[in-house]
């Protein structure tokens, strides 16, 4: 019994469904371009077997454990590590049984589609997960994971991944990327430059991170000029390991273009931990403009991922650390926020800035009009909380009328969950084909154009935008 309907996410009407299926059949097996994500490069470097089903699919996936936590399940019972090294559940089978007994909570969610796709297409499972089938599932997946064909590199090739980008802090030594590069494996795993820890004065360890960046580069990072030179040096180092982009996860989209003396004064205050909240925000904003200027020199694509109100649960932050399911979307302004950066460098032909949002209300009001005018701007796909069939469809509906298709960048999966990568790309391909089919049957797009666009949305746009 198949876990998935072959026509899932296609239009209900016969004409639309038939055309969507035809479009999808042309793109379903295209290589995966994964230009932004958070898989662990160590997996590909060491190519060790994954530990057990729970460690692969439950414990590290905040999409999964946040739903369970919302229904009263304890993070420690799911094996989520504690920041203080305290005890958590380590028995993978117990964690899996707890997950399986609560699997009904995922009904109708994108996580359910991703998980069922992984169960069916990666592990060949033909029965539904429940408390009754939990042990069978665990044993079956564990047996698969013990085989060479389920090692990270083998799955990378089986998933037909042409290129995947991980995301590392600016001070990372990139040892795993070096190991991959020095191996005899030819899988394309590249890094991306994530400098939040040396740009955001409100992040823990800000001054220490900047000191480390100085040690790594030989520049005096206690001085503004040396600090900027250190960024340039680290960006160049990341490019040695394939980086084609930088990534910035700020709380807002604010940018600034401050006089050098003002920027230097803010930097001095930030190093001393003396910035007010407003000054810290202004410094982050100015550094986005500095990063854009550096992109003009070194060619890195600038990604801005704003709008997440991170670590909303203070207790979870204290017990388990960052990125544990309690990041919540917030309203985000783009028009005024981006004006300083855009008016400084926005007309430069060699600059690409990819904008993401967690505030869907901004798509048609702000983001699409901005991308439909400024030549440097491209719209990133529906992201994080909107990485769903409905979110992807809304993205197309709210942006295409103003920005078109070619001011977008295809799809990226932005995931830590390795086995969900083909599932997420499959959802995006189905949704885009369904949208294109709807345009054709309602007389807004020629059928031959739909076939061309299906290929572009699946493969071409992401490859070009991220210089892959």
Secondary structure, DSSP 8 states (H G I E B T S, - for coil): --SS-TTTTS-SSHHHHHHHHHHHHHHTTS-EEE-S----HHHHHH------HHHHHTTT-HHHHHHHHHTT--TGGGT---TT-------HHHHHHHHHHTGGGGTTSHHHHHHHHIIIIIT---S--STTTHHHHHHHHHHHHTSGGGSHHHHHHHTTEEEEE--EETT---HHHHHHHHSS----EE--EE-GGGT-TTSTTHHHHHHHHHHHH-S-TTSHHHHHHHHHHHHHHHHHTT--EEEE--SS-------HHHHHHHHHHHHTT---HHHHHHHHHHHHHHHHHHHHHH--EEEEE--EE----HHHHHHH-SSSS--EE-----HHHHHHHHHHHTT-TT--EEEE-S-TTHIIIIIHHHHTT-TTEEE--S-GGG-SHHHHHHHHHHHHHHH-STTB-------S-GGGHHHHHHHHHHHHHHHHHHHHHTTSS-HHHHHHHHHIIIIIHHHHHTT-
